């Protein structure tokens, strides 16, 4: 029953955000949310580009990482990413913090897909890949060896 509260908070993140980039209006839609408990209590964020119009924003705080699967209605220019990510973080962090506070309150330990709002196949694959890696205790970040 306590886990249901996490699902309802994640539903509040399912939204469309409208941006003006290079005089063009672009809509970013939050389609997926994954939460994972991690040993680190530090604050951090990461950005994973899945395709020209899909990416994952990972926000970490208080021992949890919340992954937001985001789809754009148009291709995004790489130069626009820093400003878009900055606005997304400031806009979404209150909701992510509410989700994390509730996870702390119920002492949630694990990882789960809290929202799958009609994600595209490529974004869905990327989000579930992250979820599976967390469940196996592995990092979702690609590791490269020096040649």
TINU-93187 format. One record per atom (N, C-alpha, C, CB): residue number from 1; chain; x, y, z; atom name. Coordinates in nm, 2 decimals. Glycine has a CB too. Layout:
BEGIN
  nr kette      X      Y      Z atom
 NUM     A      X      Y      Z   CA
...
This chain:
BEGIN
  nr kette      X      Y      Z atom
   1     A   0.08  -0.12   0.00    N
   1     A   0.00   0.00   0.00   CA
   1     A   0.09   0.13   0.00    C
   1     A  -0.09   0.00   0.12   CB
   2     A   0.19   0.12   0.08    N
   2     A   0.28   0.24   0.09   CA
   2     A   0.34   0.28  -0.05    C
   2     A   0.39   0.22   0.19   CB
   3     A   0.37   0.17  -0.13    N
   3     A   0.43   0.19  -0.26   CA
   3     A   0.34   0.27  -0.35    C
   3     A   0.47   0.06  -0.32   CB
   4     A   0.21   0.26  -0.33    N
   4     A   0.11   0.32  -0.42   CA
   4     A   0.13   0.47  -0.41    C
   4     A  -0.03   0.28  -0.38   CB
   5     A   0.17   0.53  -0.30    N
   5     A   0.19   0.67  -0.29   CA
   5     A   0.31   0.72  -0.38    C
   5     A   0.23   0.71  -0.14   CB
   6     A   0.41   0.63  -0.40    N
   6     A   0.52   0.67  -0.49   CA
   6     A   0.46   0.67  -0.63    C
   6     A   0.63   0.56  -0.48   CB
   7     A   0.38   0.58  -0.67    N
   7     A   0.32   0.58  -0.80   CA
   7     A   0.23   0.70  -0.83    C
   7     A   0.23   0.45  -0.82   CB
   8     A   0.16   0.74  -0.73    N
   8     A   0.07   0.86  -0.74   CA
   8     A   0.15   0.99  -0.76    C
   8     A  -0.03   0.88  -0.63   CB
   9     A   0.26   1.00  -0.68    N
   9     A   0.35   1.12  -0.69   CA
   9     A   0.42   1.12  -0.83    C
   9     A   0.46   1.12  -0.58   CB
  10     A   0.46   1.00  -0.88    N
  10     A   0.52   0.99  -1.01   CA
  10     A   0.42   1.04  -1.12    C
  10     A   0.57   0.85  -1.04   CB
  11     A   0.29   1.01  -1.10    N
  11     A   0.19   1.05  -1.20   CA
  11     A   0.19   1.20  -1.21    C
  11     A   0.05   1.00  -1.16   CB
  12     A   0.22   1.27  -1.11    N
  12     A   0.22   1.42  -1.11   CA
  12     A   0.34   1.47  -1.20    C
  12     A   0.24   1.48  -0.97   CB
  13     A   0.44   1.39  -1.22    N
  13     A   0.55   1.42  -1.31   CA
  13     A   0.51   1.41  -1.46    C
  13     A   0.67   1.34  -1.28   CB
  14     A   0.41   1.33  -1.49    N
  14     A   0.37   1.31  -1.63   CA
  14     A   0.31   1.44  -1.68    C
  14     A   0.27   1.19  -1.64   CB
  15     A   0.39   1.52  -1.75    N
  15     A   0.34   1.65  -1.80   CA
  15     A   0.41   1.68  -1.93    C
  15     A   0.36   1.75  -1.69   CB
  16     A   0.36   1.78  -2.00    N
  16     A   0.42   1.84  -2.11   CA
  16     A   0.48   1.98  -2.07    C
  16     A   0.32   1.85  -2.23   CB
  17     A   0.60   2.00  -2.11    N
  17     A   0.66   2.13  -2.09   CA
  17     A   0.70   2.20  -2.22    C
  17     A   0.79   2.12  -2.00   CB
  18     A   0.66   2.32  -2.24    N
  18     A   0.68   2.39  -2.36   CA
  18     A   0.80   2.49  -2.35    C
  18     A   0.55   2.47  -2.40   CB
  19     A   0.89   2.48  -2.45    N
  19     A   1.01   2.56  -2.45   CA
  19     A   1.02   2.63  -2.59    C
  19     A   1.14   2.48  -2.43   CB
  20     A   1.08   2.75  -2.59    N
  20     A   1.11   2.81  -2.71   CA
  20     A   1.26   2.80  -2.73    C
  20     A   1.06   2.96  -2.71   CB
  21     A   1.30   2.73  -2.84    N
  21     A   1.44   2.71  -2.87   CA
  21     A   1.47   2.76  -3.01    C
  21     A   1.48   2.56  -2.85   CB
  22     A   1.56   2.86  -3.02    N
  22     A   1.59   2.92  -3.15   CA
  22     A   1.47   2.96  -3.22    C
  22     A   1.67   2.82  -3.23   CB
  23     A   1.38   3.03  -3.16    N
  23     A   1.25   3.08  -3.21   CA
  23     A   1.16   2.97  -3.26    C
  23     A   1.28   3.17  -3.33   CB
  24     A   1.18   2.85  -3.21    N
  24     A   1.09   2.74  -3.24   CA
  24     A   1.03   2.69  -3.11    C
  24     A   1.16   2.63  -3.32   CB
  25     A   0.90   2.66  -3.11    N
  25     A   0.83   2.61  -2.99   CA
  25     A   0.85   2.46  -2.99    C
  25     A   0.68   2.65  -2.98   CB
  26     A   0.90   2.40  -2.88    N
  26     A   0.92   2.26  -2.87   CA
  26     A   0.85   2.21  -2.74    C
  26     A   1.08   2.23  -2.86   CB
  27     A   0.79   2.10  -2.75    N
  27     A   0.72   2.04  -2.63   CA
  27     A   0.80   1.92  -2.59    C
  27     A   0.57   2.00  -2.67   CB
  28     A   0.83   1.92  -2.46    N
  28     A   0.90   1.80  -2.40   CA
  28     A   0.80   1.73  -2.31    C
  28     A   1.03   1.85  -2.32   CB
  29     A   0.78   1.60  -2.33    N
  29     A   0.68   1.52  -2.25   CA
  29     A   0.76   1.42  -2.17    C
  29     A   0.59   1.45  -2.35   CB
  30     A   0.72   1.43  -2.04    N
  30     A   0.78   1.33  -1.95   CA
  30     A   0.69   1.20  -1.96    C
  30     A   0.78   1.38  -1.80   CB
  31     A   0.76   1.10  -2.00    N
  31     A   0.69   0.97  -2.04   CA
  31     A   0.72   0.86  -1.94    C
  31     A   0.72   0.93  -2.18   CB
  32     A   0.83   0.87  -1.87    N
  32     A   0.87   0.76  -1.78   CA
  32     A   0.94   0.80  -1.66    C
  32     A   0.96   0.66  -1.86   CB
  33     A   0.92   0.73  -1.55    N
  33     A   0.99   0.76  -1.42   CA
  33     A   1.03   0.63  -1.36    C
  33     A   0.90   0.84  -1.32   CB
  34     A   1.16   0.62  -1.33    N
  34     A   1.22   0.51  -1.25   CA
  34     A   1.28   0.57  -1.13    C
  34     A   1.33   0.43  -1.34   CB
  35     A   1.26   0.50  -1.02    N
  35     A   1.33   0.54  -0.89   CA
  35     A   1.42   0.42  -0.85    C
  35     A   1.23   0.57  -0.78   CB
  36     A   1.54   0.46  -0.80    N
  36     A   1.63   0.35  -0.75   CA
  36     A   1.70   0.40  -0.63    C
  36     A   1.74   0.32  -0.86   CB
  37     A   1.70   0.31  -0.53    N
  37     A   1.78   0.34  -0.40   CA
  37     A   1.92   0.31  -0.43    C
  37     A   1.72   0.25  -0.28   CB
  38     A   2.01   0.41  -0.39    N
  38     A   2.16   0.39  -0.41   CA
  38     A   2.23   0.42  -0.28    C
  38     A   2.21   0.49  -0.52   CB
  39     A   2.35   0.37  -0.27    N
  39     A   2.42   0.39  -0.14   CA
  39     A   2.47   0.53  -0.12    C
  39     A   2.54   0.30  -0.14   CB
  40     A   2.49   0.61  -0.22    N
  40     A   2.54   0.75  -0.21   CA
  40     A   2.43   0.85  -0.17    C
  40     A   2.61   0.79  -0.34   CB
  41     A   2.46   0.93  -0.08    N
  41     A   2.36   1.03  -0.04   CA
  41     A   2.39   1.17  -0.11    C
  41     A   2.37   1.05   0.11   CB
  42     A   2.49   1.17  -0.20    N
  42     A   2.52   1.30  -0.26   CA
  42     A   2.42   1.34  -0.36    C
  42     A   2.66   1.28  -0.33   CB
  43     A   2.43   1.47  -0.40    N
  43     A   2.35   1.53  -0.50   CA
  43     A   2.42   1.53  -0.64    C
  43     A   2.31   1.68  -0.46   CB
  44     A   2.34   1.49  -0.74    N
  44     A   2.41   1.48  -0.87   CA
  44     A   2.30   1.48  -0.98    C
  44     A   2.50   1.36  -0.88   CB
  45     A   2.33   1.50  -1.10    N
  45     A   2.24   1.48  -1.21   CA
  45     A   2.32   1.43  -1.33    C
  45     A   2.16   1.61  -1.25   CB
  46     A   2.25   1.36  -1.42    N
  46     A   2.31   1.31  -1.54   CA
  46     A   2.21   1.32  -1.65    C
  46     A   2.36   1.16  -1.52   CB
  47     A   2.27   1.32  -1.77    N
  47     A   2.19   1.33  -1.89   CA
  47     A   2.23   1.22  -1.99    C
  47     A   2.21   1.47  -1.95   CB
  48     A   2.13   1.14  -2.03    N
  48     A   2.16   1.03  -2.13   CA
  48     A   2.08   1.07  -2.26    C
  48     A   2.12   0.89  -2.07   CB
  49     A   2.15   1.08  -2.37    N
  49     A   2.07   1.10  -2.49   CA
  49     A   2.04   0.96  -2.55    C
  49     A   2.16   1.19  -2.59   CB
  50     A   1.91   0.94  -2.58    N
  50     A   1.87   0.81  -2.63   CA
  50     A   1.86   0.82  -2.78    C
  50     A   1.73   0.77  -2.57   CB
  51     A   1.80   0.93  -2.83    N
  51     A   1.79   0.96  -2.98   CA
  51     A   1.79   1.11  -2.99    C
  51     A   1.66   0.89  -3.04   CB
  52     A   1.77   1.15  -3.12    N
  52     A   1.77   1.30  -3.14   CA
  52     A   1.65   1.37  -3.07    C
  52     A   1.76   1.33  -3.29   CB
  53     A   1.55   1.29  -3.04    N
  53     A   1.43   1.36  -2.97   CA
  53     A   1.39   1.29  -2.84    C
  53     A   1.31   1.35  -3.07   CB
  54     A   1.48   1.21  -2.78    N
  54     A   1.45   1.14  -2.66   CA
  54     A   1.58   1.14  -2.57    C
  54     A   1.41   1.00  -2.68   CB
  55     A   1.55   1.17  -2.44    N
  55     A   1.67   1.16  -2.35   CA
  55     A   1.62   1.13  -2.21    C
  55     A   1.74   1.30  -2.34   CB
  56     A   1.71   1.09  -2.12    N
  56     A   1.68   1.06  -1.98   CA
  56     A   1.76   1.16  -1.90    C
  56     A   1.72   0.91  -1.95   CB
  57     A   1.69   1.22  -1.80    N
  57     A   1.75   1.31  -1.70   CA
  57     A   1.74   1.23  -1.57    C
  57     A   1.67   1.44  -1.70   CB
  58     A   1.86   1.21  -1.51    N
  58     A   1.87   1.14  -1.38   CA
  58     A   1.91   1.25  -1.28    C
  58     A   1.98   1.03  -1.39   CB
  59     A   1.82   1.25  -1.17    N
  59     A   1.84   1.34  -1.06   CA
  59     A   1.86   1.26  -0.93    C
  59     A   1.72   1.44  -1.04   CB
  60     A   1.98   1.28  -0.86    N
  60     A   2.01   1.21  -0.75   CA
  60     A   2.01   1.29  -0.62    C
  60     A   2.15   1.14  -0.77   CB
  61     A   1.95   1.24  -0.51    N
  61     A   1.95   1.31  -0.39   CA
  61     A   1.91   1.22  -0.27    C
  61     A   1.86   1.44  -0.39   CB
  62     A   1.97   1.23  -0.16    N
  62     A   1.93   1.16  -0.04   CA
  62     A   1.93   1.01  -0.05    C
  62     A   1.80   1.21   0.01   CB
  63     A   2.02   0.95  -0.13    N
  63     A   2.02   0.81  -0.15   CA
  63     A   1.93   0.75  -0.25    C
  63     A   2.00   0.75  -0.02   CB
  64     A   1.88   0.83  -0.34    N
  64     A   1.79   0.79  -0.45   CA
  64     A   1.82   0.85  -0.58    C
  64     A   1.64   0.82  -0.41   CB
  65     A   1.80   0.78  -0.69    N
  65     A   1.81   0.84  -0.82   CA
  65     A   1.68   0.83  -0.88    C
  65     A   1.93   0.77  -0.91   CB
  66     A   1.63   0.94  -0.94    N
  66     A   1.50   0.94  -1.01   CA
  66     A   1.54   0.97  -1.16    C
  66     A   1.40   1.05  -0.96   CB
  67     A   1.50   0.87  -1.25    N
  67     A   1.53   0.88  -1.39   CA
  67     A   1.40   0.93  -1.46    C
  67     A   1.58   0.75  -1.45   CB
  68     A   1.41   1.04  -1.53    N
  68     A   1.29   1.09  -1.61   CA
  68     A   1.31   1.07  -1.76    C
  68     A   1.27   1.24  -1.58   CB
  69     A   1.23   0.98  -1.82    N
  69     A   1.23   0.96  -1.96   CA
  69     A   1.15   1.07  -2.03    C
  69     A   1.18   0.82  -2.00   CB
  70     A   1.22   1.14  -2.12    N
  70     A   1.16   1.26  -2.18   CA
  70     A   1.17   1.25  -2.33    C
  70     A   1.23   1.39  -2.13   CB
  71     A   1.05   1.28  -2.39    N
  71     A   1.04   1.28  -2.54   CA
  71     A   1.01   1.42  -2.59    C
  71     A   0.93   1.18  -2.59   CB
  72     A   1.07   1.46  -2.70    N
  72     A   1.05   1.59  -2.76   CA
  72     A   0.97   1.57  -2.89    C
  72     A   1.19   1.66  -2.79   CB
  73     A   0.89   1.67  -2.92    N
  73     A   0.81   1.66  -3.05   CA
  73     A   0.90   1.71  -3.17    C
  73     A   0.69   1.75  -3.03   CB
  74     A   1.02   1.75  -3.14    N
  74     A   1.11   1.79  -3.25   CA
  74     A   1.25   1.75  -3.21    C
  74     A   1.10   1.94  -3.28   CB
  75     A   1.34   1.74  -3.31    N
  75     A   1.48   1.71  -3.28   CA
  75     A   1.54   1.83  -3.20    C
  75     A   1.56   1.69  -3.41   CB
  76     A   1.62   1.80  -3.10    N
  76     A   1.69   1.90  -3.02   CA
  76     A   1.83   1.92  -3.07    C
  76     A   1.68   1.86  -2.87   CB
  77     A   1.87   2.05  -3.07    N
  77     A   2.00   2.09  -3.11   CA
  77     A   2.09   2.07  -2.98    C
  77     A   2.01   2.24  -3.16   CB
  78     A   2.21   2.02  -3.00    N
  78     A   2.29   1.99  -2.88   CA
  78     A   2.33   2.12  -2.80    C
  78     A   2.42   1.93  -2.93   CB
  79     A   2.33   2.23  -2.87    N
  79     A   2.37   2.36  -2.80   CA
  79     A   2.25   2.40  -2.71    C
  79     A   2.39   2.47  -2.91   CB
  80     A   2.13   2.35  -2.73    N
  80     A   2.02   2.39  -2.65   CA
  80     A   2.01   2.30  -2.52    C
  80     A   1.89   2.37  -2.73   CB
  81     A   2.08   2.19  -2.51    N
  81     A   2.07   2.10  -2.40   CA
  81     A   2.10   2.17  -2.26    C
  81     A   2.16   1.98  -2.42   CB
  82     A   2.21   2.24  -2.25    N
  82     A   2.24   2.30  -2.12   CA
  82     A   2.13   2.39  -2.06    C
  82     A   2.37   2.38  -2.13   CB
  83     A   2.07   2.47  -2.15    N
  83     A   1.97   2.56  -2.09   CA
  83     A   1.84   2.48  -2.07    C
  83     A   1.94   2.67  -2.19   CB
  84     A   1.81   2.38  -2.15    N
  84     A   1.69   2.30  -2.13   CA
  84     A   1.70   2.22  -2.01    C
  84     A   1.66   2.21  -2.25   CB
  85     A   1.81   2.16  -1.99    N
  85     A   1.84   2.08  -1.87   CA
  85     A   1.83   2.16  -1.74    C
  85     A   1.97   2.01  -1.87   CB
  86     A   1.89   2.28  -1.74    N
  86     A   1.88   2.37  -1.63   CA
  86     A   1.74   2.41  -1.60    C
  86     A   1.96   2.50  -1.66   CB
  87     A   1.66   2.44  -1.70    N
  87     A   1.51   2.47  -1.67   CA
  87     A   1.44   2.35  -1.62    C
  87     A   1.45   2.53  -1.80   CB
  88     A   1.46   2.24  -1.68    N
  88     A   1.40   2.11  -1.64   CA
  88     A   1.43   2.08  -1.49    C
  88     A   1.44   1.99  -1.73   CB
  89     A   1.55   2.10  -1.45    N
  89     A   1.59   2.07  -1.31   CA
  89     A   1.51   2.16  -1.22    C
  89     A   1.74   2.08  -1.29   CB
  90     A   1.52   2.29  -1.25    N
  90     A   1.45   2.39  -1.16   CA
  90     A   1.30   2.37  -1.16    C
  90     A   1.48   2.53  -1.21   CB
  91     A   1.24   2.33  -1.27    N
  91     A   1.10   2.30  -1.28   CA
  91     A   1.05   2.17  -1.21    C
  91     A   1.05   2.30  -1.42   CB
  92     A   1.13   2.07  -1.23    N
  92     A   1.09   1.94  -1.18   CA
  92     A   1.14   1.90  -1.05    C
  92     A   1.14   1.83  -1.28   CB
  93     A   1.25   1.96  -1.00    N
  93     A   1.31   1.92  -0.87   CA
  93     A   1.21   1.92  -0.75    C
  93     A   1.42   2.01  -0.84   CB
  94     A   1.12   2.02  -0.74    N
  94     A   1.02   2.01  -0.63   CA
  94     A   0.94   1.88  -0.63    C
  94     A   0.92   2.13  -0.63   CB
  95     A   0.90   1.83  -0.75    N
  95     A   0.83   1.71  -0.76   CA
  95     A   0.91   1.58  -0.73    C
  95     A   0.76   1.69  -0.90   CB
  96     A   1.04   1.59  -0.78    N
  96     A   1.13   1.48  -0.76   CA
  96     A   1.16   1.48  -0.61    C
  96     A   1.26   1.50  -0.84   CB
  97     A   1.18   1.59  -0.54    N
  97     A   1.20   1.59  -0.40   CA
  97     A   1.09   1.54  -0.32    C
  97     A   1.23   1.74  -0.35   CB
  98     A   0.96   1.56  -0.37    N
  98     A   0.85   1.51  -0.30   CA
  98     A   0.85   1.35  -0.31    C
  98     A   0.72   1.56  -0.36   CB
  99     A   0.89   1.31  -0.43    N
  99     A   0.89   1.16  -0.45   CA
  99     A   1.00   1.10  -0.36    C
  99     A   0.93   1.13  -0.60   CB
 100     A   1.12   1.16  -0.35    N
 100     A   1.23   1.11  -0.27   CA
 100     A   1.19   1.12  -0.12    C
 100     A   1.35   1.19  -0.30   CB
 101     A   1.13   1.23  -0.08    N
 101     A   1.08   1.24   0.06   CA
 101     A   0.99   1.12   0.10    C
 101     A   1.02   1.37   0.09   CB
 102     A   0.90   1.09   0.01    N
 102     A   0.80   0.98   0.03   CA
 102     A   0.87   0.85   0.04    C
 102     A   0.69   0.98  -0.07   CB
 103     A   0.97   0.83  -0.05    N
 103     A   1.05   0.71  -0.05   CA
 103     A   1.13   0.69   0.08    C
 103     A   1.15   0.71  -0.17   CB
 104     A   1.18   0.80   0.13    N
 104     A   1.25   0.80   0.26   CA
 104     A   1.15   0.76   0.37    C
 104     A   1.32   0.93   0.29   CB
 105     A   1.04   0.83   0.36    N
 105     A   0.94   0.81   0.47   CA
 105     A   0.89   0.66   0.48    C
 105     A   0.81   0.89   0.44   CB
 106     A   0.88   0.59   0.37    N
 106     A   0.83   0.45   0.37   CA
 106     A   0.95   0.36   0.37    C
 106     A   0.74   0.42   0.25   CB
 107     A   1.07   0.42   0.38    N
 107     A   1.20   0.34   0.38   CA
 107     A   1.21   0.25   0.26    C
 107     A   1.21   0.26   0.50   CB
 108     A   1.18   0.30   0.14    N
 108     A   1.18   0.23   0.01   CA
 108     A   1.33   0.19  -0.02    C
 108     A   1.12   0.31  -0.10   CB
 109     A   1.34   0.06  -0.04    N
 109     A   1.47   0.01  -0.08   CA
 109     A   1.45  -0.08  -0.21    C
 109     A   1.54  -0.08   0.03   CB
 110     A   1.51  -0.04  -0.32    N
 110     A   1.50  -0.12  -0.44   CA
 110     A   1.49  -0.02  -0.56    C
 110     A   1.37  -0.20  -0.43   CB
 111     A   1.44  -0.07  -0.66    N
 111     A   1.42   0.01  -0.79   CA
 111     A   1.29  -0.03  -0.85    C
 111     A   1.54  -0.01  -0.88   CB
 112     A   1.22   0.06  -0.92    N
 112     A   1.10   0.04  -0.97   CA
 112     A   1.06   0.14  -1.08    C
 112     A   0.99   0.03  -0.87   CB
 113     A   0.99   0.09  -1.18    N
 113     A   0.93   0.18  -1.29   CA
 113     A   0.80   0.23  -1.23    C
 113     A   0.91   0.10  -1.42   CB
 114     A   0.80   0.36  -1.20    N
 114     A   0.68   0.42  -1.14   CA
 114     A   0.58   0.48  -1.25    C
 114     A   0.72   0.53  -1.05   CB
 115     A   0.64   0.51  -1.37    N
 115     A   0.55   0.57  -1.47   CA
 115     A   0.60   0.52  -1.60    C
 115     A   0.55   0.72  -1.46   CB
 116     A   0.51   0.47  -1.68    N
 116     A   0.53   0.43  -1.82   CA
 116     A   0.41   0.49  -1.90    C
 116     A   0.55   0.28  -1.84   CB
 117     A   0.42   0.61  -1.95    N
 117     A   0.31   0.68  -2.01   CA
 117     A   0.33   0.68  -2.16    C
 117     A   0.30   0.83  -1.96   CB
 118     A   0.31   0.56  -2.22    N
 118     A   0.32   0.54  -2.36   CA
 118     A   0.46   0.58  -2.42    C
 118     A   0.21   0.63  -2.43   CB
 119     A   0.57   0.54  -2.36    N
 119     A   0.70   0.57  -2.41   CA
 119     A   0.72   0.51  -2.54    C
 119     A   0.81   0.52  -2.30   CB
 120     A   0.81   0.57  -2.62    N
 120     A   0.84   0.51  -2.75   CA
 120     A   0.92   0.38  -2.72    C
 120     A   0.93   0.61  -2.84   CB
 121     A   0.93   0.29  -2.82    N
 121     A   1.01   0.17  -2.80   CA
 121     A   1.16   0.19  -2.76    C
 121     A   1.01   0.08  -2.92   CB
 122     A   1.22   0.29  -2.82    N
 122     A   1.36   0.32  -2.78   CA
 122     A   1.38   0.37  -2.64    C
 122     A   1.42   0.41  -2.89   CB
 123     A   1.29   0.47  -2.61    N
 123     A   1.30   0.52  -2.47   CA
 123     A   1.26   0.41  -2.37    C
 123     A   1.21   0.64  -2.46   CB
 124     A   1.16   0.33  -2.40    N
 124     A   1.12   0.23  -2.31   CA
 124     A   1.24   0.13  -2.29    C
 124     A   1.00   0.15  -2.36   CB
 125     A   1.30   0.09  -2.39    N
 125     A   1.42   0.00  -2.38   CA
 125     A   1.53   0.06  -2.29    C
 125     A   1.47  -0.03  -2.52   CB
 126     A   1.56   0.19  -2.31    N
 126     A   1.66   0.25  -2.23   CA
 126     A   1.62   0.26  -2.09    C
 126     A   1.69   0.39  -2.29   CB
 127     A   1.50   0.29  -2.06    N
 127     A   1.45   0.31  -1.92   CA
 127     A   1.45   0.17  -1.85    C
 127     A   1.31   0.37  -1.91   CB
 128     A   1.40   0.07  -1.92    N
 128     A   1.40  -0.07  -1.86   CA
 128     A   1.54  -0.12  -1.84    C
 128     A   1.32  -0.16  -1.94   CB
 129     A   1.63  -0.09  -1.93    N
 129     A   1.77  -0.13  -1.92   CA
 129     A   1.83  -0.07  -1.79    C
 129     A   1.86  -0.08  -2.04   CB
 130     A   1.81   0.06  -1.76    N
 130     A   1.85   0.12  -1.64   CA
 130     A   1.79   0.05  -1.52    C
 130     A   1.81   0.27  -1.64   CB
 131     A   1.66   0.02  -1.53    N
 131     A   1.60  -0.05  -1.42   CA
 131     A   1.66  -0.18  -1.39    C
 131     A   1.45  -0.06  -1.45   CB
 132     A   1.68  -0.26  -1.49    N
 132     A   1.74  -0.39  -1.48   CA
 132     A   1.88  -0.39  -1.42    C
 132     A   1.74  -0.47  -1.61   CB
 133     A   1.96  -0.29  -1.47    N
 133     A   2.09  -0.27  -1.41   CA
 133     A   2.09  -0.24  -1.26    C
 133     A   2.17  -0.16  -1.49   CB
 134     A   2.00  -0.16  -1.22    N
 134     A   1.99  -0.13  -1.08   CA
 134     A   1.95  -0.25  -1.00    C
 134     A   1.89  -0.01  -1.06   CB
 135     A   1.85  -0.32  -1.05    N
 135     A   1.81  -0.45  -0.98   CA
 135     A   1.92  -0.55  -0.97    C
 135     A   1.68  -0.51  -1.05   CB
 136     A   2.01  -0.55  -1.07    N
 136     A   2.12  -0.64  -1.06   CA
 136     A   2.24  -0.59  -0.98    C
 136     A   2.17  -0.68  -1.20   CB
 137     A   2.22  -0.47  -0.93    N
 137     A   2.33  -0.40  -0.85   CA
 137     A   2.44  -0.35  -0.93    C
 137     A   2.39  -0.50  -0.76   CB
 138     A   2.42  -0.32  -1.06    N
 138     A   2.52  -0.27  -1.15   CA
 138     A   2.49  -0.12  -1.18    C
 138     A   2.53  -0.35  -1.28   CB
 139     A   2.59  -0.05  -1.22    N
 139     A   2.57   0.09  -1.25   CA
 139     A   2.51   0.10  -1.39    C
 139     A   2.71   0.17  -1.25   CB
 140     A   2.42   0.20  -1.42    N
 140     A   2.37   0.22  -1.55   CA
 140     A   2.46   0.29  -1.64    C
 140     A   2.23   0.29  -1.54   CB
 141     A   2.57   0.34  -1.59    N
 141     A   2.66   0.42  -1.68   CA
 141     A   2.75   0.33  -1.75    C
 141     A   2.74   0.52  -1.59   CB
 142     A   2.78   0.36  -1.88    N
 142     A   2.87   0.28  -1.96   CA
 142     A   3.01   0.29  -1.91    C
 142     A   2.86   0.32  -2.11   CB
 143     A   3.08   0.18  -1.90    N
 143     A   3.22   0.18  -1.86   CA
 143     A   3.31   0.15  -1.98    C
 143     A   3.24   0.08  -1.74   CB
 144     A   3.41   0.23  -2.00    N
 144     A   3.50   0.21  -2.11   CA
 144     A   3.64   0.19  -2.06    C
 144     A   3.50   0.34  -2.21   CB
 145     A   3.71   0.09  -2.12    N
 145     A   3.85   0.06  -2.08   CA
 145     A   3.94   0.14  -2.17    C
 145     A   3.87  -0.09  -2.08   CB
 146     A   4.05   0.18  -2.11    N
 146     A   4.15   0.25  -2.19   CA
 146     A   4.22   0.15  -2.27    C
 146     A   4.25   0.33  -2.10   CB
 147     A   4.24   0.18  -2.40    N
 147     A   4.31   0.08  -2.49   CA
 147     A   4.46   0.07  -2.47    C
 147     A   4.28   0.11  -2.64   CB
